[in-house]
Amino acid sequence: MFAEDRITPDDCKEALRREVCLNGLKDKIHDLEDAKDFPEVHSLFRVIDANTYTVVVDDMLKQRLKNWDNVSWQEIQNCSVQIWGTRIESLCVPQFDRYPNLYEWNLTYDNFLGYMAGVLQVEEFAAKGGAVL
């Protein structure tokens, strides 16, 4: 498609769809999603290779995950953000027991600032001499 000078976002989406269909990955992705094996989907089918992790920010969804309720990947996608791995480590963001590599945002979340609301509180606390053990 690149040779045809087809480089719009829709063209890129079409190229990815073709790649998935050609390699028979569509069924594998579907099977893994049905099995709720999100870490395997994450590791095998990551489009952009970056050190980011999915962090759930919605309180009701976090509680459902803690209760081991069945949750669709769409719900997780709609109620989560991507956060750099270094930030996950420095803020000690916990993982859900049932889903390795799926994290629970346990600091302040704001609809305008997003997860940065919690980050700013921690940084202000540290700037005033506070420490997290």
Buried (B, 14 or more C-beta within 10 A) or exposed (E): EEEEEEEEEEBEEEBEEEEBEEEEEEEBBEEBBEEBBBEBBBEEEEEEEEEBBBBBBBEEBBEBBEEEEEBEBEBBEEBBBEBEEEBBEEBEBEBBEBBEBBBBBBBBBEEEEBBBBBBBEBEEEEEEEEEEE
